[in-house]
Amino acid sequence: NWERWSSLLEKITELPEITVSDLRFISKLQSKAWRTLSSREVEINDIYDREKEMLKTVIYDGDKLYDIFGSCVTLAEIVTAVSIGKTESMWDVVREGVEKIFRSHKTPSKREIDQFILDLERLCQEKRIQRLPWQLIDLMMPVLRHSTNDIAENLYSLLKGIRQSKVLSSTNRENIFIKRCEEIEVYSTKFLVDDGDDGYTICNESEYKWIYRFRHPATAKCTQPGDCGFILKAMYESNVGYKLELATYSDYYVDTGVHYHDVIS
């Protein structure tokens, strides 16, 4: 079904001119498809029950982070956003908030950067925000140090200050990096979004299984087939971004070559 919808939308985009009648036709098809699905109560309830059983641990939510940091234009506003928002990682602060400000070319002064680090240290102690790993900082700093970009020097100073802070950063022994082994596409489709007077936008939606092989030190001797590891359920929408969830539902691991151990709860 996903392939049929995608094929139909692709054919529409190839038309020399898309009329209002074309869009109304698509809307009628979507309504008819929804009514058909709604009549299949047993199937829908079964899907709902399966999703309900799945423990959803959100790892990353681009839409949520945009709500937290989207309106920030100064470092002080990032501090305010962290204090009232539900961000759990210093990486979110650097990636979403700080990067947005430096890309806007409103470069903070050294005094503002120093105050920003002091404020974040206070918040990290109060809110128990996950620290930024040295390994990640060490990957970025050499690039910035040799960059000719106008904002690179200030961003380098900011990351250097974070690395020197025991409250904001953590050693390589306290955090580890795990490389993604494989990506499996679950589905990929396109859909129309009504932009009001501006017409319609064709957006992409997809879901992937991001597979990681990793044996947690707390795992006892394993006798299960395949490799120990975990899967991140990666859901993407072009108008929202990525949302990542840790998959713990056993059926999600079928034919992936890995199995999951719940060593946290």
C-alpha positions in Angstrom: 0.0 0.0 0.0 2.8 2.4 0.8 4.3 1.8 -2.6 1.0 2.5 -4.3 0.5 5.8 -2.5 4.1 6.8 -3.3 3.7 5.9 -6.9 0.6 7.9 -7.2 2.1 11.0 -5.6 5.2 10.7 -7.8 3.0 10.6 -10.9 1.2 13.8 -9.7 4.5 15.6 -9.1 5.5 14.8 -12.7 2.4 16.5 -14.1 3.2 19.8 -16.0 0.5 21.5 -14.0 -1.1 20.5 -10.7 -4.7 21.8 -10.4 -7.0 22.2 -7.5 -9.0 19.2 -8.9 -5.9 17.0 -8.6 -5.5 17.9 -4.9 -9.2 17.4 -4.2 -8.9 13.9 -5.9 -6.0 13.0 -3.5 -8.0 14.3 -0.5 -11.0 12.1 -1.5 -8.7 9.0 -1.8 -7.2 9.7 1.6 -10.7 10.0 3.2 -11.9 6.8 1.5 -8.7 4.9 2.6 -9.2 6.1 6.2 -12.9 5.0 6.3 -11.8 1.6 5.0 -9.2 1.3 7.7 -11.6 2.4 10.4 -14.0 -0.4 9.5 -11.3 -3.0 10.3 -11.6 -2.6 14.1 -10.0 -5.9 14.8 -6.8 -5.2 12.8 -6.5 -1.6 14.2 -7.0 -2.8 17.8 -4.3 -5.4 17.3 -1.8 -2.9 16.0 -2.7 -0.6 19.0 -2.2 -3.4 21.5 1.2 -4.2 20.0 2.3 -0.6 20.2 1.0 -0.2 23.7 3.0 -3.2 24.9 6.2 -1.6 23.5 8.1 0.3 26.1 8.8 3.7 24.5 12.0 5.3 25.7 12.5 8.4 23.6 16.2 8.9 22.8 15.9 12.0 20.6 13.0 14.1 19.5 13.8 16.8 16.9 10.3 18.3 17.1 10.5 18.6 20.9 14.0 20.2 20.8 12.8 22.7 18.3 10.0 23.7 20.7 12.6 24.2 23.5 15.3 26.0 21.5 13.6 27.2 18.3 13.1 30.8 19.5 16.5 31.3 21.2 18.7 34.0 19.7 21.1 34.5 22.6 23.1 32.3 25.0 21.0 33.8 27.9 17.9 32.6 26.2 19.3 29.1 25.9 19.9 29.0 29.6 16.3 30.0 30.2 15.1 27.3 27.8 17.2 24.7 29.6 15.9 25.8 33.0 12.2 25.5 32.0 12.5 22.8 29.3 12.9 19.1 29.6 16.2 18.6 27.8 18.3 15.8 29.3 21.6 16.1 27.5 24.3 18.7 27.1 24.6 17.4 23.5 21.1 18.7 22.9 22.1 22.1 24.2 25.2 22.3 21.9 23.6 20.8 18.8 20.3 22.5 18.8 20.7 25.7 20.8 24.3 26.9 20.5 24.7 25.8 16.9 21.5 27.7 15.9 22.9 30.9 17.5 26.3 30.7 15.9 24.8 30.0 12.5 22.7 33.1 12.8 26.0 35.1 13.0 25.0 36.8 16.3 28.4 35.9 17.8 28.5 36.1 21.6 31.4 37.8 23.4 33.9 36.0 25.6 32.2 37.4 28.6 28.8 36.0 27.5 30.4 32.6 26.8 32.0 32.5 30.3 28.7 33.4 31.9 26.9 30.8 29.8 29.2 28.0 31.0 28.7 29.1 34.7 24.9 29.1 34.3 24.9 25.7 32.6 27.1 24.3 35.4 24.5 25.4 37.9 21.6 23.9 35.9 23.4 20.6 35.3 23.8 20.2 39.0 20.2 21.1 39.7 18.6 19.1 36.8 21.0 16.2 36.5 21.6 16.8 32.7 23.7 14.3 31.0 27.2 15.6 30.4 28.9 16.0 27.0 31.5 13.2 26.3 35.2 14.2 25.8 35.3 11.9 22.8 32.6 14.0 21.0 34.2 17.3 21.9 37.6 16.1 20.8 36.2 15.2 17.4 34.9 18.8 16.9 37.6 21.0 18.3 40.4 20.2 15.8 38.1 21.0 12.9 37.1 24.3 14.5 40.7 25.2 15.3 41.7 25.0 11.7 38.5 26.5 10.3 38.5 29.9 8.5 34.9 30.5 9.4 34.3 33.7 11.4 32.4 32.0 14.2 34.8 29.0 14.5 37.1 30.7 17.1 34.3 31.5 19.5 32.6 28.1 19.1 36.0 26.5 19.8 36.4 28.6 23.0 32.9 27.5 24.1 33.6 23.8 23.6 37.0 24.2 25.3 35.2 25.7 28.3 32.7 22.8 28.4 35.5 20.2 28.2 37.4 21.8 31.1 34.3 21.7 33.2 33.8 18.4 35.2 30.1 19.3 35.6 29.4 19.7 31.8 31.7 17.1 30.3 32.7 13.5 31.1 35.8 11.4 30.5 36.1 8.7 27.9 35.8 6.1 30.6 32.4 7.4 31.8 30.8 7.4 28.3 31.3 5.1 25.3 30.5 5.5 21.6 28.7 2.7 19.8 28.8 2.7 16.0 25.6 1.9 14.1 26.0 -1.5 12.3 23.1 -1.5 9.9 20.0 0.4 8.8 16.9 -1.4 7.7 14.1 0.6 6.0 10.7 -0.3 7.5 8.7 2.0 5.1 9.0 5.2 3.2 6.2 7.3 1.8 5.1 10.7 0.8 2.0 12.7 1.8 0.4 16.1 1.2 0.4 18.9 3.8 -2.1 21.7 3.4 -0.3 25.1 3.6 -3.5 27.1 3.4 -3.4 29.9 0.9 0.1 28.8 -0.1 -1.2 25.5 -1.5 0.2 22.0 -0.6 3.6 20.7 0.2 4.7 17.1 -0.5 6.5 15.8 2.6 8.4 12.6 3.2 7.8 10.2 6.0 9.8 7.1 6.8 10.8 4.6 9.5 14.1 2.8 9.9 15.6 0.3 12.3 19.0 1.5 13.4 20.8 -1.7 14.6 23.6 -1.6 17.2 25.6 -4.6 18.4 26.6 -4.1 22.0 26.9 -6.3 25.1 26.3 -4.5 28.3 28.8 -5.4 31.1 25.8 -6.2 33.4 24.6 -8.9 31.0 25.1 -12.4 32.3 26.2 -15.3 30.1 24.0 -15.1 27.0 22.6 -18.2 25.3 20.2 -16.4 22.9 20.8 -16.7 19.1 22.4 -13.8 17.3 24.3 -10.9 18.8 23.5 -8.9 21.9 22.5 -5.3 21.1 19.6 -3.0 20.6 17.6 -1.2 17.9 16.6 2.5 17.7 13.3 3.0 16.0 14.1 6.0 13.8 11.0 7.9 12.6 11.5 10.8 10.1 9.2 13.5 8.7 10.7 16.1 6.4 8.7 18.9 8.1 9.6 17.7 11.7 12.9 15.9 11.7 13.9 12.7 13.5 12.5 11.0 16.5 14.4 8.1 18.0 13.0 5.5 20.4 14.7 2.5 22.0 12.8 -0.5 20.8 12.1 -3.2 23.4 9.3 -5.1 21.8 10.6 -8.6 20.8 8.8 -8.8 17.4 10.7 -5.7 16.3 14.0 -7.7 16.5 12.8 -10.5 14.3 15.3 -11.2 11.4 17.7 -8.4 12.5 20.4 -10.6 13.9 20.4 -9.0 17.3 18.4 -9.4 20.5 17.7 -7.1 23.4 18.5 -7.4 27.1 16.6 -5.2 29.6 19.5 -4.5 31.9 18.2 -1.1 33.1 14.8 -1.8 34.6 
